Amino acid sequence: MSGTVGARGAKRAATGPVLAAGCVLWRRSPSGGLEFCLVHRPRYDDWSYPKGKLKRGEPPLDAARREVLEETGHHCAPGAPLPTVRYRANGRPKEVAYWVAEATGGTFVPNAEVDRVSWLAPAEARTRLTQDRDRDLLDATLTTLSNT
């Protein structure tokens, strides 16, 4: 059986995509407009949405909620699912399931994985996002929110 050895010495299958989940986190600004939460990851020096790998046996939506809380300090109310994003990371296929999620409260505390968050209007978020695939998610989120 082929596989890779993880940090704890457990063997895991190297076949199939890496599974992850996250949310496009939003809130209403004091003026009533939409703001989106972007996270800065110093390891990659990029701006993206809160997301991360699923733990063994963890449902994707639970992972998305957990990652939002871990990376932003905010609780959220997930809504509609967004398109699954597929790409290669470190030579392996990766699939990230996303949901639109409204922030319901919390406070960001910088950590080793995420050192900054920014709440930005859609046009500012589009400019700040590092990856085009995240801009596509912003478009899908705006469409979803305008239909609700």
FENMOPE-V421922 format. One record per pair of residues at least 24 apart in sequence whose ideal C-beta (glycine too) atoms are under 8 Angstrom apart, sorted by the first residue. I is the first residue (numbers start at 0). GAP is how many residues later the second one is. D is the distance in Angstrom with one decimal. If there is no record, write none. Layout:
{{I & GAP & D} {I & GAP & D}}
This chain:
{{13 & 78 & 7.6} {15 & 77 & 7.7} {16 & 69 & 7.4} {16 & 75 & 7.0} {16 & 76 & 4.0} {16 & 77 & 5.7} {16 & 78 & 4.6} {17 & 35 & 6.3} {17 & 71 & 6.6} {17 & 74 & 5.6} {17 & 75 & 7.2} {17 & 76 & 4.5} {17 & 77 & 7.3} {18 & 34 & 6.9} {18 & 35 & 4.8} {18 & 41 & 7.2} {18 & 75 & 7.9} {18 & 76 & 5.7} {18 & 78 & 7.8} {19 & 31 & 5.5} {19 & 32 & 5.8} {19 & 33 & 4.9} {19 & 34 & 6.4} {19 & 43 & 7.3} {19 & 74 & 6.4} {19 & 75 & 7.1} {19 & 76 & 4.4} {19 & 77 & 7.5} {20 & 30 & 6.5} {20 & 31 & 7.4} {20 & 33 & 6.2} {20 & 39 & 4.2} {20 & 40 & 7.0} {20 & 42 & 4.1} {20 & 43 & 4.0} {20 & 46 & 6.7} {20 & 75 & 6.5} {20 & 76 & 4.6} {20 & 77 & 7.2} {20 & 78 & 7.9} {21 & 27 & 5.2} {21 & 28 & 5.3} {21 & 29 & 2.6} {21 & 30 & 6.8} {21 & 42 & 5.4} {21 & 45 & 5.5} {21 & 46 & 7.3} {21 & 74 & 6.0} {21 & 75 & 7.8} {21 & 76 & 5.5} {22 & 26 & 6.5} {22 & 27 & 6.1} {22 & 28 & 7.7} {22 & 41 & 5.1} {22 & 42 & 7.6} {22 & 44 & 7.6} {22 & 45 & 5.1} {22 & 53 & 6.0} {22 & 55 & 6.3} {22 & 75 & 6.4} {22 & 76 & 5.1} {22 & 77 & 7.2} {22 & 78 & 3.8} {23 & 25 & 5.3} {23 & 58 & 6.5} {23 & 74 & 6.1} {23 & 75 & 7.5} {23 & 76 & 5.6} {23 & 77 & 6.9} {23 & 113 & 5.5} {23 & 114 & 6.9} {23 & 117 & 4.5} {24 & 24 & 6.9} {24 & 25 & 6.3} {24 & 43 & 5.9} {24 & 47 & 6.4} {24 & 49 & 6.6} {24 & 51 & 5.8} {24 & 76 & 5.3} {24 & 77 & 7.7} {24 & 78 & 5.4} {25 & 74 & 7.1} {25 & 75 & 7.3} {25 & 76 & 6.0} {25 & 77 & 6.8} {25 & 115 & 7.0} {25 & 119 & 7.2} {26 & 75 & 6.6} {26 & 76 & 4.3} {26 & 92 & 6.8} {28 & 90 & 7.7} {28 & 92 & 7.4} {32 & 88 & 5.9} {33 & 87 & 6.9} {33 & 88 & 6.2} {33 & 108 & 7.7} {33 & 111 & 6.9} {34 & 84 & 4.3} {34 & 85 & 6.2} {34 & 86 & 6.2} {35 & 83 & 7.1} {35 & 84 & 5.8} {35 & 85 & 7.9} {35 & 86 & 6.8} {35 & 89 & 4.4} {35 & 102 & 6.8} {35 & 105 & 7.6} {36 & 35 & 5.7} {36 & 37 & 7.1} {36 & 66 & 6.6} {36 & 80 & 5.7} {36 & 81 & 7.4} {36 & 82 & 5.6} {37 & 79 & 6.8} {37 & 80 & 5.1} {37 & 82 & 6.3} {37 & 87 & 6.0} {37 & 90 & 5.7} {37 & 91 & 6.6} {38 & 32 & 5.2} {38 & 33 & 6.5} {38 & 75 & 4.6} {38 & 77 & 7.5} {38 & 78 & 5.4} {39 & 74 & 6.6} {39 & 75 & 5.9} {39 & 76 & 4.1} {39 & 77 & 7.2} {39 & 78 & 7.5} {40 & 72 & 6.4} {40 & 73 & 5.9} {40 & 74 & 7.8} {41 & 73 & 4.9} {42 & 70 & 7.4} {45 & 84 & 3.9} {45 & 85 & 7.2} {46 & 71 & 7.4} {46 & 81 & 4.9} {46 & 82 & 5.7} {46 & 83 & 5.2} {47 & 81 & 6.8} {47 & 82 & 6.3} {47 & 83 & 6.5} {47 & 86 & 5.5} {48 & 49 & 7.1} {48 & 85 & 6.3} {48 & 88 & 6.8} {49 & 64 & 7.7} {50 & 45 & 5.5} {50 & 47 & 7.3} {59 & 37 & 4.4} {60 & 36 & 7.9} {60 & 38 & 6.7} {63 & 33 & 7.0} {63 & 34 & 7.2} {63 & 35 & 5.6} {63 & 37 & 7.3} {64 & 36 & 7.9} {67 & 33 & 6.4} {68 & 37 & 7.2} {69 & 41 & 8.0} {69 & 43 & 7.6} {70 & 40 & 8.0} {70 & 42 & 6.5} {70 & 43 & 4.6} {70 & 46 & 7.9} {71 & 31 & 7.8} {71 & 34 & 6.9} {71 & 36 & 5.7} {71 & 42 & 7.4} {71 & 45 & 5.5} {72 & 33 & 4.6} {72 & 34 & 5.0} {72 & 35 & 4.3} {72 & 36 & 5.5} {73 & 29 & 4.7} {73 & 30 & 7.3} {73 & 31 & 6.7} {73 & 32 & 3.5} {73 & 33 & 7.8} {73 & 34 & 7.3} {74 & 28 & 7.5} {74 & 29 & 4.8} {74 & 30 & 5.7} {74 & 31 & 5.4} {75 & 25 & 3.9} {75 & 26 & 6.3} {75 & 27 & 5.6} {75 & 28 & 5.9} {76 & 24 & 6.3} {76 & 25 & 4.8} {76 & 27 & 5.3} {78 & 65 & 7.4} {78 & 69 & 7.4} {79 & 64 & 4.9} {79 & 68 & 7.6} {81 & 55 & 5.7} {81 & 58 & 5.1} {81 & 59 & 6.5} {81 & 62 & 7.2} {82 & 53 & 7.6} {82 & 54 & 7.4} {82 & 57 & 5.9} {84 & 48 & 5.2} {84 & 51 & 8.0} {84 & 52 & 6.9} {86 & 46 & 6.5} {97 & 39 & 6.0} {99 & 41 & 5.2} {99 & 44 & 5.2} {99 & 45 & 6.7}}
